[in-house]
Amino acid sequence: MLDYKLLEALAAVVDEGGFERASRVLHVTQSAVSQRIKLLEEQTGQVLLVRSAPPKATGAGVKLLKHFRQVRRLEDDLGLDMEWAGARDKQFTTISVGINADSLSTWFLESVRDYLQNEPVLLDLRADDQEETHKLLRDGEVLGCITSRCEPFQGCRSEYLGTMVYRLMGAPEFKQRWFPDGFTKVAMSRAPMLIFNRKDHMHDRLLEKAFGKIPPLTPFYAPTSGHFVDFALAGLACGMYPPQQYAEHLAEGRLVDMAPGFDHTVHLHWHCWNIDSPVLAGFSRALAAGARKLLGHGK
């Protein structure tokens, strides 16, 4: 029989990124947190935590944490159901969600705003590339994720949300300077290309369509989605943007399409654990309904 107080300590250390922060969340000493994890490892006969900076769960630890978070979600639902009957002040519960940065900075908040205003739900958002967020769900770090992956993991369910169509945009003066002869492979290899981070390969897909082979690039890394378009507006680089970020600037002439006729479509899906959680189900319905209003629907 698992001792969930010990599992709670393991989860706190991983989620908070250290023993000191975990002790604050759990309102116990660092020594007590360490002792609980040591006892859990002795009971299971396995090393569950890599004592690195920050600490990380081992393979066995990931499995235990996934189980613990599923059970905690169900227990929270039960507690909320019992407390809400006749209660004026509802206690908050938290849903952890993996999300790509572009969705977070454009359509996501609008899609779930009404739900969050009317339900006692808090979000623990963890941002990554849309091709990486599903790993957070696979490893049990989040309850659900928005991802470009369509196939659900075992024990999970998925729902199609819609599409984001990206185009290569830049300022008019940037185009005049770096693309005097148009969108060519030579020009593309010389011009600064804005890239979110080293996991971001969206631009590669567009360049493959255009040239067959990806030319060597001059990368300009900027790991910020909210201000990503500012770099293009400043004439510093060209980058891949969805219409939610470029449409107004394109209409007013501040940005131009650097690669007319080429784009890259990202199909977004919502994946979550297939557990009987009214809170998770309600959030999923609100997210899907909001996404249908705000995103394209090409398959």
Secondary structure as GFF3:
##gff-version 3
##sequence-region A 1 299
A	DSSP	alpha_helix	4	16	.	.	.	ID=ss1
A	DSSP	alpha_helix	19	26	.	.	.	ID=ss2
A	DSSP	alpha_helix	30	44	.	.	.	ID=ss3
A	DSSP	beta_strand	49	50	.	.	.	ID=ss4
A	DSSP	beta_strand	56	57	.	.	.	ID=ss5
A	DSSP	alpha_helix	59	84	.	.	.	ID=ss6
A	DSSP	beta_strand	93	100	.	.	.	ID=ss7
A	DSSP	alpha_helix	101	105	.	.	.	ID=ss8
A	DSSP	alpha_helix	108	118	.	.	.	ID=ss9
A	DSSP	beta_strand	121	128	.	.	.	ID=ss10
A	DSSP	alpha_helix	133	138	.	.	.	ID=ss11
A	DSSP	beta_strand	144	147	.	.	.	ID=ss12
A	DSSP	beta_strand	156	170	.	.	.	ID=ss13
A	DSSP	alpha_helix	172	178	.	.	.	ID=ss14
A	DSSP	alpha_helix	185	190	.	.	.	ID=ss15
A	DSSP	beta_strand	192	195	.	.	.	ID=ss16
A	DSSP	alpha_helix	202	211	.	.	.	ID=ss17
A	DSSP	beta_strand	218	221	.	.	.	ID=ss18
A	DSSP	alpha_helix	228	233	.	.	.	ID=ss19
A	DSSP	beta_strand	239	241	.	.	.	ID=ss20
A	DSSP	alpha_helix	243	251	.	.	.	ID=ss21
A	DSSP	beta_strand	256	257	.	.	.	ID=ss22
A	DSSP	beta_strand	264	273	.	.	.	ID=ss23
A	DSSP	alpha_helix	278	294	.	.	.	ID=ss24
###
